[in-house]
Amino acid sequence: MVKVEELKTKYPGAAAWQMGDSPELASKLADLIKKGIKTATCGSFASYSQDVSAPRVGSYNIILDGQNVPVCVIRLVSLRLVRFCDVTEEFARKEGEGDLSLEYWQKEHQRFFVREGHFSEDMELIAEEFELVEVL
């Protein structure tokens, strides 16, 4: 098994993190990325503005599963600001979750942002698109 430290040597400046808000969801999302189904993600602008290491186009990320085991490496190819209510069917499909519909995306992301502590239809999101670089 490859260790995060080894990967950070291969990909200088890479951050290692889990997607989602539970170990089960982190493993599920990491698997979708590894399979090439999930090529996008998003987060609230408010949470990004509190992050000391904000993402930038071209940066590498080591995606961890729910047990903090590295699963794959991705490279950020697009970053944009979008309101929740303006997310498109195309972006929802790129998120790769559920039935890939905008309706599913809206329902699940509303639930996620409510758990995070803030949701509104016009909240600002950072929408990220990425490419799979390496499966571990």
C-alpha positions in Angstrom: 0.0 0.0 0.0 1.3 3.4 -0.9 1.6 5.9 1.9 0.5 9.5 1.7 4.0 10.7 2.4 5.4 8.8 -0.6 2.7 10.3 -2.8 3.4 13.8 -1.6 7.0 13.3 -2.7 5.7 12.3 -6.2 3.1 15.1 -6.2 4.7 18.1 -4.4 2.1 20.3 -2.8 -0.6 17.7 -3.0 -3.3 17.8 -0.3 -4.7 14.5 1.0 -8.3 14.4 2.0 -11.7 12.6 2.0 -14.8 13.7 0.2 -18.1 13.6 2.0 -19.0 13.8 5.7 -18.7 10.2 6.9 -16.3 7.3 6.4 -18.9 5.4 4.4 -19.5 8.3 2.0 -15.8 9.0 1.7 -15.2 5.4 0.5 -18.2 5.5 -1.8 -17.1 8.8 -3.5 -13.4 7.6 -3.7 -14.6 4.5 -5.5 -16.7 6.6 -8.0 -13.6 8.7 -8.7 -11.4 5.6 -9.1 -13.9 4.2 -11.6 -13.9 7.5 -13.6 -17.6 8.1 -12.9 -17.1 11.1 -10.6 -15.2 13.9 -12.2 -16.5 16.9 -10.2 -17.3 18.0 -6.7 -18.4 21.2 -4.9 -18.4 22.8 -1.6 -19.9 25.9 0.0 -18.0 29.1 -0.7 -18.2 29.8 3.0 -16.3 26.6 3.9 -13.7 27.3 1.2 -13.1 30.8 2.4 -12.2 29.3 5.9 -9.7 26.8 4.4 -6.1 27.9 4.7 -5.1 25.9 1.6 -7.7 26.9 -1.0 -7.7 24.8 -4.2 -6.1 26.1 -7.4 -6.3 24.9 -11.0 -3.5 22.5 -11.7 -3.1 21.3 -8.1 -3.0 17.6 -7.2 -5.1 15.9 -4.6 -4.7 12.5 -2.9 -8.1 11.1 -2.4 -8.5 9.0 0.8 -11.2 6.4 1.5 -13.1 6.2 4.8 -10.2 4.6 6.5 -7.7 7.3 5.4 -6.1 5.0 2.8 -5.0 6.7 -0.4 -7.2 5.5 -3.3 -6.2 7.8 -6.2 -4.7 11.1 -7.2 -6.6 13.7 -9.1 -5.6 17.0 -10.7 -7.9 20.1 -10.5 -8.8 21.3 -14.1 -11.6 23.8 -13.4 -12.8 26.0 -10.6 -15.8 28.3 -10.7 -18.3 30.1 -8.5 -21.9 29.1 -9.0 -25.1 29.5 -6.9 -26.8 26.3 -5.7 -29.9 27.2 -7.8 -27.8 27.6 -11.0 -26.1 24.2 -10.9 -26.7 22.4 -14.2 -27.8 18.9 -15.1 -24.3 18.5 -16.8 -22.5 19.4 -13.6 -24.7 17.1 -11.5 -23.9 14.2 -13.9 -20.2 14.9 -13.5 -20.6 14.6 -9.7 -21.4 11.0 -10.5 -23.7 10.2 -7.7 -27.1 8.4 -7.5 -29.0 8.4 -10.8 -26.9 11.3 -12.1 -29.9 13.6 -12.3 -30.1 17.2 -11.2 -33.0 16.3 -8.9 -30.9 13.7 -7.1 -28.0 16.1 -6.9 -30.2 18.9 -5.4 -31.8 16.6 -2.8 -28.5 15.1 -1.6 -26.5 18.3 -1.6 -29.3 20.2 0.2 -29.1 17.4 2.9 -25.3 17.7 3.0 -25.3 21.5 3.4 -28.0 21.4 6.0 -25.8 19.0 8.0 -22.9 21.3 7.4 -24.9 24.1 9.0 -26.0 26.4 6.2 -28.2 26.0 3.2 -30.1 28.3 0.9 -31.1 28.1 -2.8 -28.9 31.0 -3.6 -25.9 30.0 -1.6 -22.6 30.3 -3.5 -20.6 27.1 -4.2 -17.2 26.4 -5.5 -17.6 23.9 -8.4 -14.5 21.9 -9.1 -13.8 19.6 -12.0 -10.9 17.2 -12.0 -9.1 14.5 -13.9 -8.0 11.2 -12.6 -4.2 11.0 -12.7 -3.4 7.8 -10.9 -5.3 4.9 -9.3 -3.4 3.4 -6.4 
